[in-house]
Amino acid sequence: MLTAKKYWAGIAVHAALAVSAALLVAGCASTVGGEPEVEGQSTNSGEASVEWNPCSQLPEEALRATGADPSQKIDTIDAPGDRALFRVCSWDSVDGPYHVGIGSTALTQDEWYDNTEVTDVKPQKINDRAGLSFYPDNGEQPIRACYVSLPMEGGSLFINVDWQYSQRNSMPESPPCALVIQHAEKLEPYLPN
């Protein structure tokens, strides 16, 4: 049986792989005269990391404002310590059989366009912020998840809605992008820039 925890672990692995691949490509070297020449070397010694942690820094007030139950947190990716490429947590919604996820990543807005794990990446205004919407490119039908990404210093944030697998036939929309946009609009005032 596919549980929410297993599903999120799978999404986390795919997301981490996608970011790792993007960072690896950005740091690939070419050979000139027999010596490697590093292209796109970062200023932080190649260790991209997100500063904001939605698992511990998002106020309960924000969760209540969007209809997520603060007592029903699922730590999807919350590595110990202060260095991580991703930080993602989700909470059960009080409004339906789905989870509301909030994450931060070192992936920039522009990098979402090149991410092969997602599809239908398009501009999406969230309140006064320019964001993106997209959904997983995993072949699942109906598509139970949709994401909104917003830029932040050092990477991007994302909000997602993931309909419970056992309730997939009750979805009013597939993918549930209108629903994630509603949640993103409620959460945006609480999120870092």
NUNU-208428 format. One record per residue: residue in one letter; x, y, z of N, C-alpha, C in turn. Coordinates in steps of 0.001 Angstrom, whole numbers, plus 500000, padded with zeros to 6 digits. Example, Ala and Ser with C-alpha at 12.3 -4.5 7.8 and 13.67 -1.06 7.14 Angstrom:
<segus>
A513190494310507800512300495500507800513200496700507800;S512850497750507080513670498940507140512900500030507870;
</segus>
This chain:
<segus>
M500840498815500000500000500000500000500882501244500000;L500531502197499188501287503440499090500790504404500161;T501610504646501169501241505577502229501763506963501887;A501243507954502574501696509332502337503185509452502615;K503642508812503678505059508906504033505940508306502934;K505533507143502384506294506523501296506240507392500044;Y505055507951499747504925508796498564505843510010498681;W505797510679499841506630511869500033508107511513499999;A508459510361500534509858509941500473510285509776499021;G509399509218498197509703509072496773509854510413496093;I508951511352496379509046512700495808510339513354496264;A510672513186497542511889513797498071513118513253497360;V513145511948497140514285511347496449514379511881495031;H513236511938494317513252512471492951513698513928492934;A513205514710493873513584516125493920515069516278494224;A515557515504495185516977515591495525517842515160494347;L517416514125493635518162513691492452518158514763491378;A517016515410491183516931516455490167517848517623490510;V517870518017491783518747519114492193520202518693492068;S520504517481492489521881517001492380522342516991490935;A521482516547490041521840516524488619522063517936488102;A521206518869488503521362520258488057522663520851488579;L522997520568489837524234521095490405525452520435489769;L525348519152489469526452518451488823526711519020487434;V525652519241486666525807519806485327526395521207485412;A525959521984486388526475523352486532527956523359486862;G528450522325487515529857522291487902530714521406487021;C530206520939485892530985520076485003532183520825484459;A533225520083484190534456520687483694534666520321482238;S535348521203481522535779520896480167537297520888480170;T537894520206479217539343520089479170539900521052478145;V540874521846478570541570522775477689543054522541477906;G543756522081476879545196521865476999545556520852478059;G544704519877478299545004518822479249544685519162480687;E544334520392480987544006520783482359542505521047482467;P541866520578483527540439520840483668540188522314483937;E539122522790483359538702524173483570537277524117484085;V537063524531485325535755524434485943534865525547485423;E533651525149485008532671526113484533531572526240485564;G531128527447485828530007527661486726530299527345488173;Q531535527481488592531888527178489975531179528161490897;S530596527644491954529870528514492872530842529181493839;T530363530241494470531189530968495429531120530343496817;N530272529346497004530148528740498326530750527340498360;S531839527131497648532580525863497628531725524694497161;G530725524945496335529904523878495783528868523323496734;E528753523875497922527794523375498889526587524295498941;A525648524083498021524422524866498041523622524462499272;S522988525419499890522231525136501095521112526155501232;V519995525719501781518890526631502041518943527068503497;E518606528308503716518643528867505073517305528706505791;W516197528890505060514882528889505692514341527467505778;N513856527103506960513343525763507198511843525826507492;P511001525409506536509560525469506768509102524541507886;C509878523510508168509496522551509204509555523166510601;S510438524145510788510588524755512106510329526261512114;Q510364526919510964510251528375510955508913528909510443;L508075528066509893506756528516509449505843528590510668;P505256529750510941504417529859512138503124529047512016;E502652528540513146501383527803513163500248528661512637;E500330529953512859499316530886512350499181530759510830;A500293530595510129500269530441508669499569529145508281;L499857528086509010499221526802508719497718526879508941;R497315527495510034495882527643510301495214528513509240;A495901529565508789495342530466507776495053529735506470;T495854528728506160495656528001504907494843526716505077;G494430526424506295493613525232506514494412523955506670;A495651524082507137496474522900507420496487522675508928;D496499521436509336496468521084510748497895521045511304;P498283522032512148499651522074512679500055520818513452;S499096520094513998499421518893514777499669517669513894;Q499434517793512602499572516656511683500718516860510695;K501900517172511220503070517438510378503752516144509967;I504158516118508687504966515021508157506305515635507778;D507375515257508493508719515724508131509176514927506920;T509110515530505772509487514835504553510991514851504377;I511573516041504336513028516187504284513379517307505250;D513937516952506376514374517951507341515675517447507960;A516735517553507178518040517055507607518503517775508865;P519139517052509782519672517712510971520804518657510581;G521031519637511409522106520590511134521607521771510326;D522555522614509937522165523853509270522435523840507770;R522817522702507191523108522644505757522229521584505098;A521446521997504116520609521061503363520262521683502020;L520149520848500989519727521318499669518224521529499618;F517490520753500416516034520805500463515583520734501908;R514495521390502198513782521216503465512306521203503086;V511613520125503414510214519978503017509428519347504153;C508284519938504476507339519342505412505944519495504832;S505058518618505244503668518745504817502761518497506007;W501542518958505853500547518851506904499232518400506289;D498439517678507068497102517303506609496245518552506492;S495423518586505466494473519679505304493226519381506125;V492619520417506672491348520240507370490188520350506388;D490480520728505142489439520969504141489204519810503180;G490025518781503229489847517680502288490910516617502474;P490809515539501711491760514429501856493061514668501081;Y493788515697501495495056516004500836496019516620501842;H497273516686501433498326517286502243498739518609501608;V499119519550502453499696520815501999501171520764502369;G502027520845501374503463520796501603504103522148501367;I505136522431502128505889523676501979507359523307502043;G508109523802501073509520523469501026510383524638500627;S511651524520500926512646525487500464513766524686499813;T514357525263498789515392524569498038516421525549497494;A517599525039497212518641525841496574518370526001495079;L517388525277494564517003525377493157516385526752492900;T516842527442491864516293528764491544515029528627490710;Q514297529734490578513095529733489747513409529268488331;D514467529785487739514807529420486360515113527933486224;E515668527322487252516022525906487174514802524988487152;W513652525472487625512447524647487555512081524351486103;Y512351525303485194512030525090483781512804523909483200;D514003523665483688514852522590483167514727521288483951;N513931521266484997513794520091485847512929519045485141;T513503517905484808512779516864484077511800516088484953;E511789516347486252510854515671487154509485516343487167;V509382517545486568508119518284486556507771518692485125;T506493519036484917506042519438483589505062520605483692;D504769521200482550503825522315482433504214523487483344;V505497523812483354506000524935484150505555526224483473;K504824527048484230504349528308483651504288529393484721;P504397530654484285504338531766485237502995531783485973;Q503065532119487257501856532185488073502029533279489116;K501228534315489048501298535411490019500624534961491318;I501327535125492421500794534807493748500833536096494555;N499671536668494783499559537995495384500409538947494539;D501416539579495095502256540498494315503571539865493868;R503714538569494046504981537905493707504853537092492422;A505908537137491631505971536337490409506419534930490775;G505598533963490474505927532581490775505751531693489562;L505772530402489805505578529394488768504618528340489298;S503910527689488390503142526501488765503583525353487868;F503488524134488396503887522938487654503407521717488419;Y503525520553487787503146519320488469504121518206488101;P504112517099488878505076516024488637504877515371487273;D505974515004486654505949514306485369506263512836485625;N505330512170486335505577510781486722504627509794486060;G503783510249485155502880509368484430501666508920485220;E501537509363486452500407508949487280499113509592486775;Q498038508815486759496715509321486396495723508856487450;P494894509695487993494922511141487785496137511760488476;I496505512923488028497635513646488619497154514232489937;R497747513782491046497261514145492378497978515322493013;A499038515817492391499834516872493019500043518032492054;C500164519215492623500526520405491859501339521303492785;Y502233522084492187503171522916492935503096524365492482;V503400525257493406503670526664493113505045526946493693;S505879527604492913507214527984493375507307529498493421;L507977529998494450508212531435494607509701531660494839;P510245532735494286511669532992494507511936533429495941;M513109533091496430513596533614497702515110533737497568;E515690534506498442517139534676498412517821533320498570;G518695532991497651519445531747497719518728530534497153;G517591530724496477516881529582495908515422529878495668;S514582528939496063513145529136495886512379528362496953;L511133528741497085510183528081497978509196527341497107;F508568526328497639507457525746496910506373525308497868;I505154525428497382503962524995498089503353523926497204;N502887522852497784502227521854496957501015521275497648;V500114520773496841498957520029497299499115518627496741;D498927517642497593499037516242497183497806515501497697;W496929515153496771495697514456497120496036513043497579;Q495383512562498632495647511213499122495294510188498048;Y496175509225497883496003508217496839494660507499496970;S494289507144498187493046506390498398491803507211498066;Q491951508527497978490825509417497692490936510065496309;R491795509533495454492078510168494163490840510324493282;N489860509445493415488663509547492582487715510652493036;S487980511252494193487133512349494678487709513723494340;M488813513753493593489450515034493255488542515863492352;P488348517140492683487548517995491801488314518446490558;E489648518338490583490482518797489476491781517987489475;S492235517606488287493513516901488159494311517533487030;P495508518018487332496137518180488639495441519282489452;P495583519250490775494882520212491637495577521583491721;C495819522193490568496584523447490539495806524647491075;A494500524727490820493718525845491370493757525802492896;L493730524605493456493763524442494910495108524869495488;V496213524473494854497524524867495383497718526374495258;I497171526992494232497267528450494090496539529134495246;Q495370528615495626494640529180496775495486529089498048;H496101527940498273496949527775499460498171528688499393;A498771528807498227499952529667498070499609531118498367;E498447531577497928498039532964498192497856533213499685;K497368532228500417497195532377501867498530532292502609;L499449531464502117500739531276502783501761532349502440;E501668532943501263502694533862500761503079534961501745;P502137535609502453502553536665503387503473536177504509;Y503483534893504788504298534331505865505648533815505375;L505875533835504071507075533230503488508162534262503247;P509429533862503358510532534806503120510639535188501645;N511251536344501404511474536811500025512827536381499526;
</segus>
